[in-house]
Amino acid sequence: MQQLFQHEIFALIDINNCYVSCERVFNPKLNGKPVVVLSNNDGCVVSRSNEAKALNISMAVPWYEIEQDALKAGVQVYSSNYELYGDMSRRFFNMLKSHFNEHDLEPYSIDECFIRLTSYTDTLDIEEYCRILVKKIDQYLGLPCCIGIGFSKTQAKLANHFAKKHTGFNQVCNLTNLDLCIFENLLLSTHVSEVWGIGRKISKQLKPYAIENCYDLTFANEHHLSRQFSVLLGRTIRELKGQSCIALDDPSIPSKRILSSRSFASPLSEKEILKQALVFHLNRAHKRLHLQQQLCACVHVSLYEKIRQPPYKKSVSHAIGLEYATDDLLTLTRIAMHQIDVLFKKNMHYVKIAIMFSALHPKQQHIDDLWQPIKHIQQRTNLMKTLNDAEKRFGIDCIQVGYHSNKKNWQMKQQYRSPRYTTRYNEILCIDDSHMAVTQKQ
C-alpha cells in the first residue's frame, strides 16, 4: 500500500502537554504530580499532565465543576501564562530552524510544527536525526517532545499520536519503514476520532458505515464517503493510505488578517475602561503587523454584550476602511477609538472586546499615489521607527499611545498564574541563600 506514494515524507513534532511542560521547566517540584492549566479567566482545563489524565480529568472541563475534587486529589492548578508559553514556543521554533531549512517548516500551533523531510532522506537517517533533535530540545529547553513521520501530513499526525501513546517508539514513530503488520495492528487499535480532521462528531456519523477504527477508514470507499460527507473526507482517506494531498504551506506568506481579543474577568460598563482594553489589544495587533511588515486598510472593532440567554453574549461590530493603507499606530488608534464611541451603549455590560486588521498587503509592495499626504506619511514612518527603537532600548511599556492602561480594571482573571520567568525582569527566577547553601553542601 505505502510503496505507491513515496514522493513526499513529512514529520510532525509537538511538545507533550505544552503548557504543563513549560510550568515544569521552572518548577521541577511539579514533576510526577498531577498538574492542570486553565483557559482564559480560569474557565476550563486546556492542558493536563499525564498524572492528571490518569485521574480522569477531561480536556475542556469547566474548572468550577471539578475544583474541590481535584484539589483534594493533590492536583496543582495554574492559570494560562501566555507570555511565558509564547517565549518558550519561540525558542522551540528557533531550535527547529537551526536543524531544518525554514521553508521546510510549517508551524501548526504554538507547540506543533510540520516538517517536510523529503529533501533530507538522501543525506540523513531521518529517524535518527529526529531522535537527536528530541534529545536536544529536552536538554536545552527542558521540553519533552514526540515526532511522527509519514508519507503524508495525516500519517505524520497519526504517527505522532502513536509515539505519545506507545513508549516502545521512544518518542519517535516512523511509519515510512514500520513493519506493515505492526502498522495494521496500530490502525485497528486506534479509534477513528484520533485521525486528523475527523474528531468525535464525524466519527459518530461514520458508525452506520461500520467505520470505528483507523483501519476501517483507511480502506473505506473514498468516492462514496466523499459524496456522503465532503471531498475533505476523501482526501483524508488518501492521506491515510500515504498519498500526500495536503501541501506544506509557505511560512513566508503573511496573514490575511490580524486579530487580538480577550474576555474580561468581569463585565464592564464604562466606556473609558473599554478604551483602555482596546488600546492594549490594538498594540498587540500592531506589533504583529509591524513584524510581518504589512499595511492595514481596514479596522474592525467588536464588543460582546452580556445577555441572559445562551451563549450569554452577543457581538456588535463596526468596520472602517482607511483612505490609504498604513501601519501608523496613531492613525489606527484614532480610528479604533471612534468605533468604540459608535458601538458603546449606556447601561450595557460588555464581556469581551476584539480588534481585527484586514485588507492587509506587504509594505514593500505598496506604492503611494498622488492623492496621499506623502510628507505626513513619511513623518509618521519616522515617528514609528523612533517608537520601536525606544521600546527595544527601554522596554515595551516605556511609551504609551492612547489611554493609560490600568489592567486591574479589565484584565482577565488569572488567580493561579505563575511568574513570567523569561520576559519580565522583576519576575526572573531567583535562588535564595538557603537553597544555595544546600546546593553547596551537596
C-alpha positions in Angstrom: 0.0 0.0 0.0 2.6 2.5 1.0 5.1 1.8 -1.7 2.8 3.5 -4.3 3.3 7.0 -2.8 6.8 7.8 -1.7 7.1 11.2 -3.3 6.9 13.2 0.0 7.9 12.5 3.6 6.6 14.6 6.4 7.1 14.8 10.2 5.0 16.4 12.9 6.8 17.4 16.1 5.0 18.7 19.1 5.6 19.4 22.8 3.9 17.0 25.1 1.3 18.7 27.3 2.9 22.0 26.3 1.6 24.4 28.9 2.2 22.0 31.8 5.7 21.2 30.4 6.5 24.9 30.4 5.5 25.3 34.0 7.6 22.3 35.0 10.7 23.7 33.3 10.9 26.4 36.0 9.3 24.5 38.8 10.7 20.9 38.9 8.7 20.1 42.0 5.7 19.6 39.7 7.4 16.6 38.0 5.4 13.5 38.7 2.5 15.4 40.1 -1.0 15.9 38.6 -1.0 19.4 37.0 -3.6 21.3 35.0 -3.5 24.7 33.3 -6.7 26.7 32.8 -8.0 28.8 30.0 -8.9 32.5 29.9 -10.4 33.7 33.2 -9.6 30.4 34.8 -12.5 28.8 33.0 -11.7 25.4 31.6 -8.9 22.9 31.6 -6.7 23.3 28.5 -3.6 21.3 29.4 -3.1 18.3 31.6 -0.2 16.3 32.8 -0.3 12.5 32.3 -0.9 12.2 36.1 -3.9 14.5 35.8 -5.2 12.4 32.8 -4.9 9.3 35.0 -7.3 11.0 37.4 -9.8 11.1 34.5 -9.7 14.9 34.3 -11.1 15.7 30.8 -9.9 18.3 28.4 -12.1 21.5 28.4 -14.0 20.5 31.6 -15.1 23.7 33.5 -12.8 24.2 36.5 -15.6 25.0 38.9 -17.1 21.5 38.3 -14.0 19.6 39.4 -12.2 22.2 41.6 -13.0 20.6 45.0 -12.3 17.0 44.0 -9.2 18.0 42.1 -7.6 19.9 44.9 -8.4 17.1 47.3 -6.6 14.7 45.0 -3.5 17.0 45.1 -3.9 18.5 41.6 -1.7 21.6 41.1 -3.5 24.3 39.2 -2.2 27.2 37.1 -3.7 30.0 35.1 -2.6 30.3 31.5 0.7 32.2 31.3 0.7 33.2 27.7 3.7 35.4 27.8 5.8 32.5 29.2 4.4 29.9 26.8 4.9 32.2 23.8 8.5 32.8 24.7 9.2 29.1 25.1 7.4 28.5 21.8 9.7 31.0 20.1 12.8 29.2 21.5 11.3 25.8 20.4 10.8 27.0 16.8 14.3 28.6 16.7 15.7 25.2 17.5 13.8 23.7 14.6 15.1 26.4 12.3 18.7 25.6 13.4 18.1 21.9 12.2 15.9 22.4 9.1 15.5 24.8 6.3 12.9 27.4 7.2 11.0 26.7 4.0 10.5 23.1 5.1 8.7 24.1 8.3 5.1 24.9 8.8 4.1 25.9 12.3 0.7 24.4 13.1 0.1 25.8 16.6 2.1 27.2 19.5 3.6 23.8 20.2 3.3 21.9 16.8 5.1 22.0 13.5 5.0 20.1 10.3 8.4 19.4 8.7 9.0 18.4 5.0 11.7 15.7 5.2 11.8 14.7 1.5 15.0 16.5 0.7 16.8 15.2 3.7 16.3 11.5 3.1 19.3 11.2 0.7 21.8 12.5 3.1 20.4 11.7 6.6 19.0 8.9 8.5 15.9 10.9 9.2 14.7 8.8 12.1 18.0 9.0 14.0 18.2 12.7 13.2 14.8 13.2 14.7 15.8 11.3 17.8 18.8 13.6 18.2 16.6 16.6 17.9 14.2 15.4 20.6 17.1 14.9 23.0 18.5 18.4 22.2 15.1 20.1 22.8 14.8 18.3 26.1 18.4 19.1 27.1 18.4 22.8 26.0 14.8 23.8 26.7 13.6 21.1 29.2 10.6 20.4 26.9 9.6 16.8 26.2 8.6 16.2 22.5 7.4 13.5 20.2 7.8 13.2 16.5 5.7 11.3 14.0 7.0 10.6 10.5 4.8 9.5 7.5 4.2 9.8 3.8 1.6 12.5 4.3 0.7 15.1 6.9 -2.2 13.0 8.2 0.1 9.9 8.5 2.6 12.1 10.4 -0.1 13.4 12.7 -1.2 9.8 13.4 2.3 8.7 13.9 2.8 11.4 16.5 -0.2 10.1 18.3 1.4 6.6 18.3 4.7 8.0 19.6 2.9 9.5 22.6 0.7 6.5 23.4 3.3 3.7 22.9 6.5 4.1 24.9 8.2 1.4 22.8 8.7 4.0 20.0 10.9 6.1 22.3 9.3 9.4 21.3 9.7 8.9 17.5 7.4 6.8 15.4 8.4 6.4 11.7 5.6 4.9 9.6 7.8 5.0 6.4 9.8 2.0 7.5 7.5 0.4 10.0 6.6 -3.3 9.6 3.2 -3.4 7.9 1.8 -5.9 10.4 2.6 -3.6 13.3 1.1 -0.7 11.4 -2.0 -2.6 10.7 -2.4 -3.5 14.4 -1.9 0.1 15.4 -4.7 1.2 12.9 -7.0 -1.5 14.3 -6.5 -0.5 17.9 -6.9 3.3 17.3 -10.3 4.9 17.3 -11.2 6.8 14.1 -11.7 10.0 16.1 -7.9 10.2 16.5 -7.5 10.9 12.8 -6.6 14.5 11.9 -9.8 16.2 10.8 -12.2 13.6 12.0 -12.9 14.1 15.7 -15.8 12.9 17.8 -18.7 14.4 15.7 -17.7 12.9 12.4 -16.7 9.6 14.0 -20.3 9.2 15.3 -21.6 9.8 11.8 -19.3 7.2 10.4 -20.6 4.4 12.7 -23.5 3.5 10.4 -20.9 2.8 7.7 -19.1 0.3 10.0 -16.2 2.6 10.4 -14.9 2.6 14.0 -11.1 2.5 13.9 -8.4 3.9 11.7 -8.1 0.7 9.7 -11.7 0.8 8.7 -11.4 4.4 7.4 -8.1 3.7 5.6 -9.8 1.0 3.4 -13.2 2.6 3.1 -14.7 3.7 -0.2 -13.4 7.2 -0.5 -15.6 8.1 -3.5 -18.8 7.1 -1.7 -17.9 8.8 1.5 -16.8 12.0 -0.4 -20.4 12.1 -1.8 -22.0 11.4 1.6 -19.8 13.8 3.6 -17.3 16.0 1.7 -14.2 15.9 -0.5 -12.2 16.6 2.6 -13.0 13.1 4.0 -12.0 11.5 0.7 -8.7 13.4 0.9 -8.2 12.2 4.4 -8.6 8.6 3.3 -6.0 9.1 0.6 -3.7 10.7 3.1 -4.1 7.7 5.4 -3.0 5.4 2.5 0.1 7.5 2.2 -0.8 9.8 -0.7 0.2 13.4 0.1 -2.8 15.6 -0.7 -2.2 18.5 1.8 0.7 20.7 0.7 3.0 22.3 3.1 2.0 26.0 3.4 4.7 28.6 2.7 5.6 30.0 6.1 6.8 33.2 4.4 3.2 34.1 3.3 1.9 36.7 5.8 -1.5 36.6 7.5 -4.6 37.8 5.6 -5.9 39.3 8.9 -4.7 40.0 12.4 -6.9 39.6 15.4 -6.5 40.3 19.0 -9.2 39.7 21.6 -9.8 38.6 25.1 -12.7 38.1 27.5 -12.9 40.2 30.7 -12.7 38.8 34.2 -16.0 40.6 34.9 -18.5 42.6 32.8 -17.6 46.2 32.1 -20.0 49.1 31.6 -17.7 52.2 31.4 -16.5 53.5 28.0 -13.2 54.7 29.3 -12.2 51.3 30.7 -13.2 49.7 27.4 -11.0 52.1 25.6 -8.1 51.1 27.9 -8.6 47.5 27.0 -8.9 48.3 23.3 -5.6 50.2 23.3 -3.9 47.1 24.9 -5.2 44.7 22.2 -4.6 47.3 19.4 -0.9 47.5 20.4 -0.6 43.7 20.4 -2.1 43.5 16.9 0.1 46.4 15.7 3.2 44.6 16.8 2.3 41.6 14.7 1.5 44.0 11.8 5.0 45.5 12.2 6.8 42.2 12.4 5.1 41.0 9.3 5.9 44.2 7.5 2.4 44.8 6.4 0.0 47.7 5.9 -3.6 47.7 7.1 -6.5 49.3 5.1 -9.5 48.3 7.3 -10.0 48.2 11.0 -12.8 46.1 12.7 -13.8 46.6 16.4 -16.2 44.2 18.1 -17.8 44.4 21.5 -19.6 41.5 23.1 -22.7 42.4 25.1 -23.8 40.3 28.1 -27.2 38.7 27.6 -29.3 36.3 29.6 -29.8 33.5 27.1 -27.1 31.1 25.8 -24.5 31.8 24.6 -24.8 34.7 27.1 -23.1 37.2 24.8 -23.9 39.0 21.6 -21.4 40.7 19.4 -21.8 44.2 17.8 -19.2 45.2 15.3 -18.1 48.2 13.3 -15.5 48.4 10.5 -13.9 51.4 8.9 -11.9 51.4 5.7 -9.0 53.8 5.6 -8.2 56.3 2.9 -4.9 54.6 2.4 -3.2 51.5 3.8 -1.0 52.3 6.8 0.9 50.9 9.8 0.7 54.2 11.7 -0.2 53.4 15.3 -1.6 56.8 15.9 -4.0 56.6 13.0 -5.1 53.1 13.8 -5.7 54.1 17.4 -7.7 57.1 16.5 -9.9 55.1 14.1 -10.4 52.3 16.7 -11.4 54.8 19.5 -14.0 56.3 17.2 -15.5 52.9 16.7 -15.9 52.4 20.5 -17.8 55.7 20.5 -20.1 54.3 17.8 -20.7 50.9 19.4 -20.9 51.8 23.1 -24.3 51.8 24.8 -25.0 53.1 28.2 -26.2 50.7 30.9 -25.0 47.8 28.8 -22.5 45.3 30.2 -19.7 44.0 28.0 -17.8 40.8 28.5 -15.3 40.8 25.6 -13.5 43.0 23.1 -11.8 42.3 19.8 -9.9 44.3 17.2 -9.0 43.0 13.7 -6.8 44.4 11.0 -7.8 43.3 7.5 -7.2 44.2 3.8 -3.5 43.7 4.5 -0.8 43.8 1.9 3.1 43.8 2.1 4.7 47.1 2.9 7.4 46.5 0.3 4.9 46.2 -2.5 3.0 49.4 -1.6 3.1 52.3 -4.0 1.9 55.7 -2.8 -0.4 57.6 -5.2 -0.5 61.3 -5.9 -3.6 61.8 -3.6 -1.8 60.6 -0.4 -0.2 63.0 2.0 3.3 61.8 1.3 5.1 64.2 3.7 2.8 63.3 6.5 3.2 59.6 5.9 7.0 60.0 5.9 6.8 61.9 9.2 4.7 59.2 10.8 7.0 56.5 9.4 10.0 58.2 11.2 7.9 58.5 14.3 7.1 54.8 14.3 10.7 54.0 13.9 11.6 56.1 16.8 8.9 54.4 18.9 10.2 51.0 18.0 13.8 52.0 18.8 12.7 53.3 22.2 10.8 50.1 23.0 13.8 48.0 22.1 16.0 50.0 24.4 13.7 50.8 27.3 11.0 48.1 27.2 7.6 47.7 25.6 5.9 49.8 28.3 8.2 52.9 28.1 5.8 54.9 25.9 2.0 54.5 25.8 0.0 55.6 22.8 -3.6 56.4 23.6 -5.1 55.8 27.0 -3.1 54.9 30.1 -3.7 51.2 30.6 -4.8 50.2 34.1 -5.1 46.5 33.6 -6.7 46.0 37.0 -9.9 47.4 35.7 -10.3 44.9 32.8 -7.6 42.2 32.6 -8.8 38.6 32.6 -8.9 36.5 35.8 -5.5 34.8 36.4 -5.7 33.7 40.0 -3.1 30.9 39.7 -0.7 32.4 37.2 3.0 31.6 37.6 5.7 34.3 37.1 6.7 35.2 33.6 10.2 33.9 34.1 11.8 34.7 30.7 10.2 38.0 29.7 9.9 40.2 32.9 13.0 41.3 34.7 11.2 41.6 38.1 9.8 38.0 37.8 13.0 36.3 36.8 13.7 33.0 38.7 15.8 33.6 41.8 17.6 31.2 44.1 17.6 32.2 47.8 20.5 31.9 50.2 19.2 28.8 51.9 18.9 27.0 48.6 22.4 28.0 47.6 23.7 26.7 50.9 22.1 23.4 50.4 23.5 23.2 46.9 27.0 24.0 48.1 26.8 21.2 50.7 25.8 18.7 48.1 
